[in-house]
Amino acid sequence: MTDLLNALFHAVVYAVVSGAILIVAYYVLDRVTPGHLGSHLHGSDEDGKASVHLQSRSAALVASAWMISNALVLFTAIWSNGATSFGWPLVWTVSFGLLGVALNAAMLFAIDAVTPGNLRQIVTEPGPVRPLAYLAGATTLSVAAIVCASIA
């Protein structure tokens, strides 16, 4: 019974810590893209009125890939280390989780620098998914794969 209670406690702590890191990841993406990410996703104008014509499907694709990427890093850190003990595996999870967020932001700037136009601006424009949004999303998932491989 003690093992079950310990496992449940660890699950709650990992979920809360990972959730906090994912919130940080969202805010980092919000900061590295122009405007307010929530407005691009919701489709809000300056007055806060919603319109499907203002929604950015490109921003939704990039934000989704971004969140999945960061969640994969957290999952791998927990999966690889969580069964050994509680202290250091939690430190590993926080460390690699924040590293994943930082590397994703750095790579978004790097891809922006080598693609034509302003990638970060283009992926927040209203309308259908733009081809550069697929590149940004794939880059984010690639960063996750690399960080996950370094953990495992």
Salt bridges, closest charged atoms under 4 A:
ASP30 OD2 - HIS36 ND1 3.60
ASP112 OD2 - ARG120 NE 2.79
GLU125 OE1 - ARG130 NH1 2.48
